[in-house]
Amino acid sequence: MSDTPSLGSLVFRDATRADVDALVALIESAFRGDASRAGWTTEADLLDGQRTDAEEVGAIVCGPLSRMRMAFADGQLVGCARVEDRGDAGYIGMVSVSPTLQARGLGREVLADAERVIRGGLGRSKARMTVIGQRPELISWYERRGYLVTDKREEFPCCNPRAGRPKRDDLYFVVMEREL
């Protein structure tokens, strides 16, 4: 028997403009700063500064080809993911789970919901994402969910303050894909 309390069923929905601030707070807590260290998805050892802001999340929420999916447990926002139609594939990004609730299977459910949206809502048969190449534990997590590292890399936006301030100069993204 587990010591971890049950969170019950997750309820998913698309975010609205009114959800932007809550989404920014969740994403920031999952990836940056001291709060992120309560979970395993922290980027705090690689980057300082912000992970996103209200302008970026608002553009995703209101974009014609993108949306933010929100996951709720007992009425509380516990996870989210960005889903975007990129033409040949659906793009998944900003997969976030509240740091104190990580390692309980919520990330798998958030990812599965994003994949359902790509298949059913966007009509795409492939999911794509980018992951910081210096995050082997996260890359392995996605590989266990069926994603493959492609031979494509993308440059890390080192000069974009929205992406954070790198603590090292060798950051890059690997591109991962999965047939749905």
ChimeraX attribute file (.defattr): number of C-alpha atoms within 10 A of each C-alpha:
attribute: neighborCount
match mode: 1-to-1
recipient: residues
	/A:1	3
	/A:2	5
	/A:3	5
	/A:4	9
	/A:5	8
	/A:6	9
	/A:7	13
	/A:8	9
	/A:9	12
	/A:10	18
	/A:11	13
	/A:12	18
	/A:13	13
	/A:14	15
	/A:15	22
	/A:16	15
	/A:17	13
	/A:18	10
	/A:19	17
	/A:20	21
	/A:21	14
	/A:22	13
	/A:23	27
	/A:24	20
	/A:25	14
	/A:26	20
	/A:27	25
	/A:28	22
	/A:29	25
	/A:30	30
	/A:31	29
	/A:32	23
	/A:33	18
	/A:34	11
	/A:35	16
	/A:36	21
	/A:37	18
	/A:38	15
	/A:39	17
	/A:40	15
	/A:41	22
	/A:42	22
	/A:43	20
	/A:44	19
	/A:45	13
	/A:46	17
	/A:47	19
	/A:48	17
	/A:49	15
	/A:50	18
	/A:51	21
	/A:52	20
	/A:53	17
	/A:54	16
	/A:55	13
	/A:56	12
	/A:57	23
	/A:58	21
	/A:59	14
	/A:60	21
	/A:61	23
	/A:62	14
	/A:63	12
	/A:64	10
	/A:65	14
	/A:66	19
	/A:67	24
	/A:68	28
	/A:69	23
	/A:70	24
	/A:71	26
	/A:72	17
	/A:73	16
	/A:74	11
	/A:75	9
	/A:76	10
	/A:77	19
	/A:78	24
	/A:79	29
	/A:80	30
	/A:81	24
	/A:82	23
	/A:83	30
	/A:84	24
	/A:85	19
	/A:86	14
	/A:87	11
	/A:88	11
	/A:89	22
	/A:90	26
	/A:91	22
	/A:92	22
	/A:93	17
	/A:94	22
	/A:95	22
	/A:96	26
	/A:97	28
	/A:98	24
	/A:99	22
	/A:100	16
	/A:101	17
	/A:102	18
	/A:103	14
	/A:104	14
	/A:105	10
	/A:106	22
	/A:107	22
	/A:108	16
	/A:109	16
	/A:110	23
	/A:111	23
	/A:112	13
	/A:113	20
	/A:114	29
	/A:115	25
	/A:116	15
	/A:117	18
	/A:118	23
	/A:119	17
	/A:120	11
	/A:121	11
	/A:122	19
	/A:123	14
	/A:124	21
	/A:125	15
	/A:126	16
	/A:127	24
	/A:128	23
	/A:129	21
	/A:130	20
	/A:131	20
	/A:132	19
	/A:133	18
	/A:134	15
	/A:135	16
	/A:136	11
	/A:137	11
	/A:138	16
	/A:139	21
	/A:140	14
	/A:141	13
	/A:142	20
	/A:143	15
	/A:144	10
	/A:145	13
	/A:146	13
	/A:147	20
	/A:148	18
	/A:149	20
	/A:150	12
	/A:151	8
	/A:152	10
	/A:153	16
	/A:154	14
	/A:155	11
	/A:156	17
	/A:157	15
	/A:158	16
	/A:159	10
	/A:160	9
	/A:161	14
	/A:162	15
	/A:163	17
	/A:164	20
	/A:165	18
	/A:166	20
	/A:167	12
	/A:168	10
	/A:169	10
	/A:170	11
	/A:171	18
	/A:172	17
	/A:173	18
	/A:174	21
	/A:175	20
	/A:176	21
	/A:177	21
	/A:178	19
	/A:179	13
	/A:180	14
